[in-house]
């Protein structure tokens, strides 16, 4: 079976140049990218990276990729990350891996963001993948009501569920927050929803990445395609 995520990650390496400061995403596609990047590092490529999660940092260290922090390097050249959905104008849904807050911080600190994905992640309208919304633990029930009300005002509805681990425990992000997964279905106006969620006390961040991606590389049965 062809690993299209790895093919996309392999193609993304063409954007990486010696001396770059890179943001490393989180998720299975980002994992593939880190391993491929590490092969080039062992071959002499000189880069320094900021990881968007403890999971990615652990993998990068194990593979011998040099890490830094945004405090030491607050401006990055490029972030390479995956996505749960890629919609029109390179709008994204991210956060299936639970790292949406750090991913958005790192992407915002980067001059360019390159998204890597299997072709099946491309959609005409965002929303088939439930939207992750990172929230503070205090007052989760009240925050969820505000989210549902904001969505209803935009004609959206659907279950908003507290994410749990496979063992049934409440999922906690690296920042010790919770995640609410909002299954609203199609989101025809992600910009308006993003603004509405930004205004809710208790919402730390959401998985709508609007205006952040520079380009995307997707791989599928018909080959590798670049989207700008």
N, C-alpha and C positions, 0 to 999 in steps of 0.2 A: 504494500500500500504506500502511495506517495505521501510524504510528509510535507504538505503545502506550507505549513507554518515555518518549517526549517528552510524551505525554498525562499520564502519571503524574507526571512532573516538573513539568509545568504546574500540576497540581492541588496539588502539594506547596507551591508558592509561597504558597498561601493561609495557611500557617502562619508565614510570615516577616513580622515586624513591624519598623518602624524602630527603630534603635538596638540590634538584636540582635547577639550574638556567635554566629556560626554555624560548625559543622563541615561541611566539604565532603568528601563521599565520593569514591571512586575507581571508575571503570568507565564504560561507555557511558551508563548512565542518569544517573549523577552528572555526566558531561560535559554532557548535555542540560540538567540543572538549573543548572549553572554558567553556561551560555550564556543561559538564560532569566533567571537572577538578574541577570546583567550588563546585560540590557536595562532592568531596573527600576533598577539602580544608575545607569545613564546617564540615567534619568528622574528621579533625585533621591533614591532610596532610600539611606539611610545605614546600612550594616552593615559589620561587620568579620569576617573569616573565618580559620579555620585549615584548611589543606589536609591530607588524609591521605596524600598521596604527592607526589613531585616532579612527576609527570605532571599531577596536578590543580593544583598550584601554578603550573606553567608556563601552563596554560590560563587560570587565574584572572587571572594577571598580564597575559596577552595581551588578555583581555577587559576589563581595567580594574577588577577586583574587588580591594578593599583586603584585604591579608593581614596576619596577625599570627602569634604562636606561642603554644603552651600555657605557655611560661615567662612570657610577658607577660600572658596571660589564661588562667589555669589552670582557670577555670570557664566553660563555654559554656552558652548558652540552648538551643540546638537543633542537632542534627546531621541532615543529610539525606543519605541514602546508598542505594545499591541493594543487591540481594542475589541470590545464585545460587539460593537456595531459601527459601521462607517456609513454615514448618510450623505445627503447632498451637501455640497460646499465643504466637504470634509468635517462636518459635524460628527461628533462621536458620542457613544455611550461607553463608559469605562467604569471599572470598579468591581468587576466580578471576582477579581483576586483580592479585594479588600484594601487596596492601597491607593484609592482615588485621591485622598487629600495630598499625600506626598507626591503622587504622580502629577497632580495639577500644579503644585508648587514648583517642582523641578521643570515641568514643561514651560511654565511661565517665566522661569529664569533662563531659558534657552533661546538662542537666536532663531533656531529652527527645530521643528518637531517632525520626525519621520515615523509614520505609523506602519506597522508590519502586520499582515493578516492573511489568512486563507480567504479565497474569493467569496466564500459563503457568508462572510461577515458584512458584505456590501448589501445595503438595503435602500429602497426608495424613500422610506419614511422611518425615522427612528422610533423605537418603542417595543418591538417584539421581544427584546431582551429586557427583563425588569430593571428599572432604573435604580441603581444603588444611591442611597442618601445617607451620609455619615452624620450621626447625631450624638450629642452629649448624653451620657446615661441619665442624668437628672431630668425628670419630667418627660420621659419618652412617650408616654401615653398622650400627654398634652401636645407634644411636638407632632405626633402622628395625626392628631385631629386637625392641627393647623395645615399640615401637608395635604390631607384629604380635602380640606376646605379650599385651599389654593388651587388644587387640581380641578375640583368641581367647578370653580369659577371660570376655568378655561375649557370646560366641557369634557374633562377627563375623569375617569373613574376606574376602580379596580382595587384589588386587595393590596394593602401596604403591610408587609410582614416583617417581623424582627428576625434578622438572620441568626441562625444557630449553626453550631459545628455538627459534624457527623455524629458526635457523641451526645448531642442534644443540649449542650451548654450554649449560653448566649455568646455569639461571636464578638471578639474584641479586636479592634484594629491595633496597629503598632502605637497609635496615640491613645489607646485605652478608651476609644469611643465605640458606640454600637453602629450597626448598619440596618437601615430599613430598606427593603427591596420593594419598590413600587411597580406593580404590574398594571400600568395604565393602558397598555396597548399602544396603538399608533399615536405619536406626538407630532401633530402637524406644525406646531409653532414652538420648537424647543427653546428659542430665545426668550419668549414670554414666560415659559415654565421656569427656565433658569433664573430669571429675574424674580419671579414669585417665590421660589425656594430660597434665594439669597436673602430675602427680607424676613424670613421666619426665625425668631429666636430659638436656639436649640439646634438648628441645622448648622453643622460645621462646614460641610461641603457636599456637593452632589456630583453625580457621574456624567453630567452633560458637559462635554468639552467643546466649546463653541469658539471658533476663531483662533485656535491654538495650533492646529496641525498645518504644517507647510505642504506636506505631500504624503502620499500613502503608496506602499508597494504591496500588491496582493498577488497571490499565487494560486493557480487552480488548474483544472484539466487543460485549459487552452493556453497555459503558460503564465509568465510573469507580466503584470501590467502595472504601469506607474500612473498615479492620479495626482494632479496638481490643481 
